[in-house]
Amino acid sequence: MPVVLRQYWFGAAVTSPNQFNTAAGGTLALVLGYLGYRRLHVFPGITAGGYIVASVSFTFAMLATMLVVLRLDYSRVQFAISYVLTSVIFTLIHLIVRRRRRVCFGVIPGGRTNRLPQLGSVTWHHIETPDAPTPPLHGVVVDLSADHSAAWDSRITSFVLQGAPVYHVKQAIEQLTGRVEVDHLSENTLGSLNPNDVFFKIKATVDILAALCMLIVLSPAMLLIAVLIRLDSPGPALFRQCRTGFRARPFTIYKFRTMRIATAASSDEEARRRAMTQANDPRITRLGAFLRKSRLDELPQLINIVRGEMSLIGPRPEAAELTSWYEKEIPFYHYRHIIKPGVTGWAQINQGHVSEVEAIKEKLNLDFYYVKNFSLWLDILIILRTVHTMFTGTGAR
């Protein structure tokens, strides 16, 4: 694509050695990256796309090393554009294909396999007996913690020998639904939910730098929004509220005001009720409805990111009144504060804003999934989905 743009749109001849070397090497890295992704034994769920970025990054890194070692001329700009385009386009293709793809899993009876969720993209084929025939399967789901007879153990082994991937039921549910359910904390649970410390520190630095740049670039638009809010309804342009943040520390969040100013709450119950946003909430102003749907009301949270209180991506910070309530009603709720809250996140793009206890339990499972799979790939996916939400309004409220 960079070659086509240079030659046909800008009239630049692509005949120099550095342009040719970059185009040829980029094509080779793209093909090898795709083949490497196909060769990886990938679970056909949500995290499969992470192998795209990993595989493409590896092949392009090898290409860069080869160009430097052999001292070949190449265009750094074209190289960078090729890498970014390859990663983004292949990731988008993966997301589109994954949405339309239907997979079939064989299910070995016993244990938690009798409580598999009904998913539109998954067909569960229950294998009734150890010698029962099966259709072509993308994998086999079994509760490895349950006791199985010798006949079932032999059949499970035969699936492995045939090259059919065998997944533990908990792993299958997590990857296909994007939720991590925590029934009790154990050594394994704590270890799997602890985020990568190196990536955590790198991400914090990138968050602050990105937020500073966005504040500079978006300041005219933010000033215009603030003026429109003051004209739309009486009251300040910014909304301030005490939220629970990283390691359960309270902080003041900044957002554009989208509701009419109300009188002070007379009780804790009323304060908790006001902290909940209901569907078609009458307190939302005309301009506020648009700001919420487009997520533009979140822009002042860039200030919180610069101050180190929030991240661009992470669990949604809840009002202090709601946090106290949820911690009493939902086991392990406080564990979501192990990483910084974010402007957008895995739960926000998959569920939107909720406030009732049962819905919050589902949201907590989504938050745990993000903590467990804390990575650059998942952040890229969330950014792409957030941009889609901003233009379509899907998932926002």
NUZA-969296 format. One record per residue (C-alpha): x, y negated, z. Coordinates in steps of 0.02 Angstrom, whole numbers, padded with zeros to 5 digits, always signed. Each point is the difference from the previous one (the first is absolute). Layout:
% residues N
XYZ...
This chain:
% residues 397
+00000+00000+00000+00138-00128+00037+00079+00042-00169-00166-00027-00092-00029-00164+00090+00172-00067-00043-00004+00053-00182-00179-00034-00053-00060-00137+00117+00157-00102+00026+00088+00041-00164+00159+00058+00087+00095+00136-00093+00034+00153+00107+00162+00051-00084+00132-00045+00128+00083+00146+00093-00063-00055+00171-00182-00006-00058+00015+00167-00090+00086+00084+00148-00133-00063+00119-00144+00053-00111+00073+00174-00032+00048+00026+00182-00168-00064+00062-00092+00120-00116+00107+00145+00062-00030-00049+00183-00187-00013-00032-00010+00173-00081+00109+00083+00133-00096-00087+00138-00165+00065-00069+00069+00176-00021+00071-00006+00176-00170-00051+00068-00084+00143-00093+00127+00124+00066-00024-00051+00181-00118+00113+00097-00127-00136+00034-00156+00015+00104-00142-00064-00111-00059-00127+00128+00029-00181+00046+00187+00004+00034+00041+00085-00165+00025-00169-00082+00143-00035+00119+00105+00124-00099-00020-00110-00155+00089-00147+00081+00130+00115+00079+00035+00093-00162+00008-00156-00109+00109-00091+00128+00121+00147+00003+00018+00012-00189+00020-00189-00023+00129-00002+00141+00095+00138-00089-00011-00099-00161+00068-00157+00084+00143+00100+00075+00042+00076-00170+00000-00170-00086+00116-00072+00132+00119+00149+00005+00013+00008-00190+00013-00190-00008-00137-00013-00130-00080-00167-00038-00182-00013+00051-00132-00132+00035-00036-00013+00186-00163-00093-00032-00064+00130-00123+00056+00139+00115-00097-00073+00147-00156-00031-00106+00007+00179-00067+00011+00071+00175-00144-00105+00068-00113+00034-00150+00036+00187+00006-00039+00012+00186-00159-00106-00009-00073+00076-00159+00032+00181+00050-00073-00034+00173-00157-00076-00077-00016+00148-00118+00015+00117+00149-00137-00093+00094-00118+00005-00150+00032+00185-00034-00016+00044+00185-00171-00082+00010-00065+00102-00147+00090+00162+00036-00092+00143+00085+00104+00131+00090-00046+00174+00060+00069+00071+00163-00018+00176+00063-00052+00010+00182+00056+00140+00116-00133+00027+00136+00043-00027+00183+00037-00143+00118-00040-00177-00057-00033+00045-00182-00186+00014+00041-00005-00190+00022+00071-00061-00164-00069-00168-00059-00104-00014-00158+00102-00100-00126-00056-00052-00173+00168+00040-00079+00027+00169+00085-00080+00171-00024+00022+00118+00146+00003+00182-00056-00027+00109+00154+00094+00165-00016-00114+00122+00091+00114+00153+00009+00188+00030-00016-00022+00089-00167-00129-00120-00075+00042-00071-00174+00025-00187-00015-00013-00128-00141+00153-00105-00047+00046-00096+00159+00099-00159+00032+00043+00067+00173-00059+00099+00149-00058-00072+00166+00021+00102+00159+00003-00033+00186+00176+00060+00039-00032-00012+00187-00141+00130-00009+00025+00187+00017-00020+00093-00165-00002+00186-00034+00144+00089-00087-00104+00005-00160-00024-00189+00002+00185-00029+00039+00044+00107-00151-00121-00098-00112+00070-00167+00060+00175+00063-00039-00055+00053-00173-00062-00177-00035+00171-00067+00048+00089+00128-00112-00114-00049-00145+00053-00181+00019-00165-00063+00070+00033-00130+00137-00071+00045+00171-00050-00146+00112-00042-00007+00183-00180-00059+00018+00047-00156+00099+00128-00052-00131-00127+00027-00139-00134-00106+00083+00123-00140+00038+00066-00012-00177-00168+00016-00087-00096-00121+00112+00137-00122+00053-00048+00023+00183+00097+00069+00148-00108+00067+00140+00084+00009+00171-00088+00119+00119+00138-00005+00131+00175-00068+00013+00144+00123-00004+00186-00009-00033-00031+00035-00184-00137-00133-00011+00108-00134+00078+00145+00044-00114-00106-00004-00159-00084-00164+00043+00157-00096+00045+00037-00117-00148+00168-00003-00087+00103-00124+00101+00116-00050-00144-00144-00035-00120-00091-00091+00141+00143-00124+00022+00025-00025-00187-00185-00028-00024-00005-00131+00139+00135-00101-00088-00083+00016-00170-00168-00051+00076+00070-00163+00069+00091-00046-00162-00152+00043-00107-00118-00096+00115+00112-00155-00007+00002+00004-00190-00188+00026-00008-00032-00145+00119+00103-00116-00110-00083+00057-00162-00178+00010+00067+00001-00156+00109-00094-00108-00130-00136+00133-00016-00011+00020+00189-00017-00188+00021-00141-00002-00128-00091+00142+00089+00017-00092+00166-00079-00157-00074-00143+00100-00077-00035+00085+00168-00014-00170+00087-00120-00059-00136-00104+00160+00006-00039+00000+00187+00050-00099+00155+00148+00063+00100+00186+00034-00021+00069+00082-00156+00098+00130+00099-00072+00136+00110+00103+00053+00151-00030+00157+00103+00095+00105+00127+00042+00168-00079+00095+00154+00060+00163+00022-00094+00163+00096-00002+00024+00106+00157-00169-00063+00064+00063-00178+00022-00133-00136-00020+00027-00135-00131-00100-00138-00084-00051+00041-00178-00031-00134-00132-00131+00016-00136-00104-00117-00105-00166-00029+00088-00141+00091-00089-00137-00018+00133-00095-00142+00080+00063-00063+00168-00092+00080+00146-00011-00046+00184+00111+00088+00128-00052+00177+00050-00084+00013+00170+00056+00180+00036+00124+00134-00052-00141+00095-00086-00046-00151-00104+00183-00034-00042+00019+00179-00059-00159-00012-00105+00059-00161-00081+00168+00078-00041-00091+00126-00112-00042-00051-00178-00161+00079-00061-00057+00031-00178-00081-00159-00070+00049-00091+00159-00103-00164+00005+00148-00092+00079+00101+00013-00162+00000-00159-00104-00022-00008-00189+00184-00031-00030+00044+00124+00138-00086+00141-00094+00111-00030-00151+00158-00015+00106-00038+00165+00086-00040+00092-00161+00161-00059-00083+00102+00017+00162+00059-00179-00018-00050-00032+00181+00151+00107+00050+00130-00120-00074+00038-00096+00162+00059+00164+00075+00160-00032-00097+00040-00114+00148-00018+00148+00117+00119+00101-00110+00133-00136+00003-00016-00005+00190+00032+00189+00006-00172+00042+00069-00068+00087-00154+00053+00090-00158-00067-00011-00177-00058+00181+00015-00057+00091+00157-00153+00040+00108-00126-00140+00017+00021-00096+00165-00160+00004+00101-00069-00135+00115+00057+00022+00180-00180+00029+00058-00024+00141-00127+00169+00079+00038-00044+00016+00185-00165+00082-00047+00074+00120-00129+00138+00057+00118-00133+00055+00125-00106+00089-00130+00129+00075-00120+00144+00114+00054+00174-00051-00063-00066-00165-00070+00145-00096+00077+00125+00105-00101-00042-00101-00157+00099-00144+00076+00164+00093-00029+00028-00106-00156-00039-00181-00042-00177-00041-00056-00020-00053-00180-00095-00118-00113-00050+00151-00103+00022+00186+00031-00050+00179-00036-00158-00008+00104-00052-00169-00072+00006+00058-00182-00084+00167+00035-00136-00052+00121-00015-00189+00010-00047-00090+00159-00097+00099+00132-00038-00028+00184-00107+00143+00068+00088+00134+00102-00034+00147-00117+00062-00097-00152+00152-00058+00100+00044+00183+00036+00008+00031-00189+00103-00158-00020+00119+00060+00136+00031+00160-00099+00044-00108-00151+00118-00104+00108+00085+00158+00064+00024+00058-00179+00089-00163-00041+00111+00013+00154+00045+00181-00039+00037-00038-00185+00080-00169+00033+00100-00029-00161+00036-00116-00146-00107+00105-00116-00154-00014+00108+00025-00188+00017+00010-00016-00190-00161+00098-00018-00087-00111+00128+00059-00158-00089-00070+00063-00167-00166+00046+00080-00008-00166+00092+00024-00098-00162-00143+00102-00074-00108-00043+00150+00038-00185-00013-00062-00004-00181-00149+00117+00022-00051-00024+00182-00010+00188+00025+00030+00054+00179+00003-00178+00069-00124-00074+00120
